[in-house]
Amino acid sequence: MVINRAAILKAAGERLVVEDTSYVKPGAGQVLIKVQAAAINVADHILQDTGLFIRNWPYTLGSDVAGTIEEAGPGSSFQPGDRVYAHCNQKFSQGGFDESCAGFGGFQFYTLSLEDHTAKLPNAIGFEQGCVFPLSVTTAYAGLMTLGLNQPGSGYVFVWGGSSSVGTNAIQLFKNLGYTVITTASPRNFGYCREIGASEVFDYNGDDQPIIGFLKGKNLLGTLDAMSKEDTLKRCMKLVDGTVCSVAPGTEKIGPQVKTIYQAQDPHFNIQQKVYGEVLPKALGNGTFKPKPDPLVIGNGLEYAQEGIDMCKKGVSARKVVFIL
Ligand SMILES: NC(=O)c1ccc[n+]([C@@H]2O[C@H](COP(=O)([O-])OP(=O)(O)OC[C@H]3O[C@@H](n4cnc5c(N)ncnc54)[C@H](OP(=O)(O)O)[C@@H]3O)[C@@H](O)[C@H]2O)c1
């Protein structure tokens, strides 16, 4: 009998505990992934601290994994042994995680994933690289859709916070569609932002005059604030005339220019098919999309899930905290 173990959250505000858990066989449209590497997201500490969106306790956190298919549901296009990456959240419906979806969550040996949230990982990409981008790229793509800029085009776009995980993926997606990206980061990450496709990088720790000077007379097509804190949204609103896309639910109230996406909610939920079925397979395959930010691998074992959440909460710089199994 296969033993599954998970880093389990028993109640909001508690520390994760590593325990045996159920091994859930995949149904139609699902796969079961043997997790080899899992990444930590900002959402993990928010959900741990607040219990936001969680309807079923105990709960297994973790959205981003890479591993191998252990079992595929009936009629699946995946085979046992396939190398994959996945955004392995439970399905989101009516303001919370779907109650029928026990078995999901990246911080366990075996996680369910929806088949259309899962894609094959090219052999040249290691598991610890393969887990760094799923949630962030889905979020970034929802941002492009919100701005109406998910089709090929040309002209300037602005990504605030280019060295963050969401910002990194937004820059790569925009660049691949033909746009010219300007961004903000700390000077230590200017080279990184250029490497992933930004043409101009400004220091957000300084004042906004250099950005104002650069934007003068330019037709800016859209702005995505990958940080979406109150101060960053207010700065973006002062700098640009049009919509500022926010990735933080609830921030619409900051100003009429702010349009918020939440990638797991309708109407964006169906973007998974586009991202995992079309965009990523093509761009990862031809090397125009890189698994970024680079993984910071902190250890081997489920105990590192809590340590990773703690690290992520303190803040990272152009890195994705990852543990391996
Ligand atoms: N809506 C959704 O579904 C969804 C999904 C995923 C994430 N999010 C949200 O997206 C946000 C970003 O998440 P993430 O995982 O991408 O973050 P992250 O990678 O952990 O962010 C770290 C980066 O933030 C940069 N940074 C910090 N303060 C900044 C500022 N004032 N201006 C510009 N850059 C700044 C740092 O840049 P330097 O080191 O260069 O200083 C650092 O590289 C979070 O609020 C998260 O909750 C939303």
The ligand as an SDF file (V2000), in Angstrom:
LIG
                    3D

 48 52  0  0  0  0  0  0  0  0999 V2000
   -4.2580   37.1950   -7.4420 N   0  0  0  0  0  0  0  0  0  0  0  0
   -3.6200   36.0580   -7.3810 C   0  0  0  0  0  0  0  0  0  0  0  0
   -4.1620   35.0250   -7.6970 O   0  0  0  0  0  0  0  0  0  0  0  0
   -2.1940   36.0670   -6.9540 C   0  0  0  0  0  0  0  0  0  0  0  0
   -1.3640   34.9670   -7.2180 C   0  0  0  0  0  0  0  0  0  0  0  0
   -0.0140   35.0410   -6.8610 C   0  0  0  0  0  0  0  0  0  0  0  0
    0.4740   36.1750   -6.2010 C   0  0  0  0  0  0  0  0  0  0  0  0
   -0.3830   37.1950   -5.9200 N   0  0  0  0  0  0  0  0  0  0  0  0
    0.1020   38.4020   -5.2240 C   0  0  0  0  0  0  0  0  0  0  0  0
    1.1230   38.9910   -6.0050 O   0  0  0  0  0  0  0  0  0  0  0  0
    2.0070   39.6960   -5.1520 C   0  0  0  0  0  0  0  0  0  0  0  0
    3.4290   39.3240   -5.5240 C   0  0  0  0  0  0  0  0  0  0  0  0
    3.6610   37.9480   -5.2480 O   0  0  0  0  0  0  0  0  0  0  0  0
    5.0340   37.3120   -5.6990 P   0  0  0  0  0  0  0  0  0  0  0  0
    5.0250   35.8890   -5.3250 O   0  0  0  0  0  0  0  0  0  0  0  0
    5.2920   37.6760   -7.1030 O   0  0  0  0  0  0  0  0  0  0  0  0
    6.0460   38.1290   -4.7520 O   0  0  0  0  0  0  0  0  0  0  0  0
    7.5720   37.8510   -4.4490 P   0  0  0  0  0  0  0  0  0  0  0  0
    8.2420   37.1830   -5.5880 O   0  0  0  0  0  0  0  0  0  0  0  0
    7.6820   37.1980   -3.1150 O   0  0  0  0  0  0  0  0  0  0  0  0
    8.0800   39.3630   -4.3010 O   0  0  0  0  0  0  0  0  0  0  0  0
    9.4210   39.6210   -3.9530 C   0  0  0  0  0  0  0  0  0  0  0  0
    9.9010   40.7860   -4.7940 C   0  0  0  0  0  0  0  0  0  0  0  0
    9.1240   41.9350   -4.5070 O   0  0  0  0  0  0  0  0  0  0  0  0
    9.8960   43.0590   -4.8780 C   0  0  0  0  0  0  0  0  0  0  0  0
    9.3680   44.2490   -4.1990 N   0  0  0  0  0  0  0  0  0  0  0  0
    9.1530   44.3930   -2.8650 C   0  0  0  0  0  0  0  0  0  0  0  0
    8.6220   45.6230   -2.6130 N   0  0  0  0  0  0  0  0  0  0  0  0
    8.5060   46.2450   -3.8120 C   0  0  0  0  0  0  0  0  0  0  0  0
    8.0350   47.5310   -4.2090 C   0  0  0  0  0  0  0  0  0  0  0  0
    7.5710   48.4150   -3.3050 N   0  0  0  0  0  0  0  0  0  0  0  0
    8.0420   47.8340   -5.5110 N   0  0  0  0  0  0  0  0  0  0  0  0
    8.4970   46.9580   -6.4350 C   0  0  0  0  0  0  0  0  0  0  0  0
    8.9790   45.7310   -6.1270 N   0  0  0  0  0  0  0  0  0  0  0  0
    8.9800   45.3790   -4.8240 C   0  0  0  0  0  0  0  0  0  0  0  0
   11.2890   42.7070   -4.4380 C   0  0  0  0  0  0  0  0  0  0  0  0
   12.1430   43.3870   -5.3210 O   0  0  0  0  0  0  0  0  0  0  0  0
   13.7000   43.7310   -5.0620 P   0  0  0  0  0  0  0  0  0  0  0  0
   14.2860   42.5400   -4.3730 O   0  0  0  0  0  0  0  0  0  0  0  0
   14.2040   43.9700   -6.4380 O   0  0  0  0  0  0  0  0  0  0  0  0
   13.7110   44.9400   -4.1760 O   0  0  0  0  0  0  0  0  0  0  0  0
   11.3420   41.1680   -4.5710 C   0  0  0  0  0  0  0  0  0  0  0  0
   12.0980   40.7310   -5.6810 O   0  0  0  0  0  0  0  0  0  0  0  0
    1.6080   39.3180   -3.7100 C   0  0  0  0  0  0  0  0  0  0  0  0
    0.8390   40.3600   -3.1770 O   0  0  0  0  0  0  0  0  0  0  0  0
    0.7570   38.0860   -3.8890 C   0  0  0  0  0  0  0  0  0  0  0  0
   -0.1920   37.9070   -2.8680 O   0  0  0  0  0  0  0  0  0  0  0  0
   -1.6830   37.1820   -6.2990 C   0  0  0  0  0  0  0  0  0  0  0  0
  1  2  1  0
  2  3  2  0
  2  4  1  0
  4  5  1  0
  4 48  2  0
  5  6  2  0
  6  7  1  0
  7  8  2  0
  8  9  1  0
  8 48  1  0
  9 10  1  0
  9 46  1  0
 10 11  1  0
 11 12  1  0
 11 44  1  0
 12 13  1  0
 13 14  1  0
 14 15  2  0
 14 16  1  0
 14 17  1  0
 17 18  1  0
 18 19  2  0
 18 20  1  0
 18 21  1  0
 21 22  1  0
 22 23  1  0
 23 24  1  0
 23 42  1  0
 24 25  1  0
 25 26  1  0
 25 36  1  0
 26 27  1  0
 26 35  1  0
 27 28  2  0
 28 29  1  0
 29 30  1  0
 29 35  2  0
 30 31  1  0
 30 32  2  0
 32 33  1  0
 33 34  2  0
 34 35  1  0
 36 37  1  0
 36 42  1  0
 37 38  1  0
 38 39  2  0
 38 40  1  0
 38 41  1  0
 42 43  1  0
 44 45  1  0
 44 46  1  0
 46 47  1  0
M  CHG  2   8   1  16  -1
M  END
$$$$
